[in-house]
Amino acid sequence: MKYRVNEDCIGCGMCEATCPEVFSMTDEGVAVAIDEKVAEEYEQAAAEAKEGCPVGAIEEVDD
């Protein structure tokens, strides 16, 4: 499973707080996801970050 953060991101930082192994904040103040498949041990936290995004900016992408 891979994720991407779309242009709807408001930079709240919730995803990074929930799963910093997958999500981080850029210098522009928006989130990005790692550009690789999420390691099995982080899949649940990454899914929680996606579900908790207040603007639905996190999308699952095919790997």
Residue, then its C-alpha position, 0 to 999 in steps of 0.5 A: m500500500k502507498y499513499r499520497v497527499n493531494e492539493d486539499c492538504i491544509g497542513c494541520g500535521m495530524c498525519e505526521a503526528t499519527c504516522p511520522e514513518v509515512f507522512s512528513m511536513t514540507d517547508e511549504g507547510v503541507a504534508v507529503a507521504i513517502d514515495e514507497k510502499v508502506a512497511e507492514e508494521y506501519e500500515q495500521a497507523a498510516a490507515e488511521a492517518k488517512e481516516g483522520c485527515p480532516v479534509g480527506a487529502i490522503e489517498e491510497v495509490d496502487d504500487 
